[in-house]
């Protein structure tokens, strides 16, 4: 296996914003997209998921979304039009020349995966983790919650959900302005578009994760959806080895 770079790769998206991605391993490409407030390192590398998937014969490609990680974090609202994360994803796939590949993501990354599928991306297999049907067809609910957190930083009681969300923001050294503008990019996916996804899709959620609605309902809305539960809630599932193992098992089947 090739040695792992300690620095990201970069490319320019369609509007000229400089975006980063990381790689682990060699073999069949799989693009994995991280969640909101997070980054590729926190979501996929830190807890060993990328290494585990790479050991199963995959080239794991992990972008830092616009406004996150090592990617550009402009404060100009014009840099955050609706569905820009989807377009950034298509730009990365095109930049890397991927045609025979798999695609997945966690939380916002899972929603972005669905937006890519709805826009015509055709991976062989897809993974939507940490995401339920409500978070796909109605993005406003969680968007409202995160906007409330970002607009009231430093005011939440210790141990409250908002306090824990703010603590995670500090851990990832997120940019509150850029992350607030990301909320303006969210686009609902109509249920008929979900039902039109014919790619075999693993929907993977923590047994205590109801942040974005029902994962079982999301899987059931797709003709080839498969629902799998793993230990944990929306935040804790990311640190558990079952996340990477379930993804690797699905992609290797």
Buried (B, 14 or more C-beta within 10 A) or exposed (E): EEEEEEEBBEBEBEBEBEBBBBBBBEBBBBBBBBBBBBBBBBBBBBBBBBBBBBBBBBBBBBBBBBBBBBBBBBEEEEBBEEBBBBBBBBBBBEBBEBEEBBBBBBBBBBBBBBBBBBBEBEBEBBBBBBBBBBBBBBBEEBBEBBBEBBEEEEEBEEEEEBBBBBEBBEEBEBBBEBBBBBBEBBBBBEEEBBEEBEBBBBBBBBEBBBBBBBBBBBBBBBEEBBBBBBEBBBBEBBEBEBBBBBBBBBBEE
